């Protein structure tokens, strides 16, 4: 089943999607920051064999963070366009 496009969604659904995506993005960004700091700490102060593989996780998941931020921007633009039309 294909999900509806942003233009087909109602204002309430867009607001819910925006709020949910913002919360999830903030949580993901915070957790990735903590993991990055922990991995850097392990690289420089402890054993590099533990810290180096952990550095790959925040780097790989940063693309998901970027996608979520772009989705929030697109939803905001759509909501602004709808408010100007009303």
NORFENWO-V625582 format. One line per field, one symbol per residue. ss: DSSP state (@ for helix, = for strand, . for the rest). psi: psi as a letter, one per 40 degrees, with the letter a starting at -180 (. if undefined). burial: # if it has 16 or more other C-alpha atoms within 10 Angstrom, else .. A space follows every 10 residues. Layout:
# NORFENWO-V625582
ss->???
psi->???
burial->???
This chain:
# NORFENWO-V625582
ss->.....@@@.. @@@@@@@@@@ @@@@@@@@@@ @@@@@@@@@@ @@@@@..@@@ @@@@@@@@@@ @@@@@@@@@@ @@@@@@@@@@ @@@@@.
psi->hhiiiddeii dddddddddd dddddddddd dddddddddd dddddbhddd dddddddddd eddddddddd dddddddddd ddddd.
burial->.....#.... #..#..##.. ##..#..##. .#..##..## .##....... #..##..#.. .#..#..#.. ##..#...#. ......
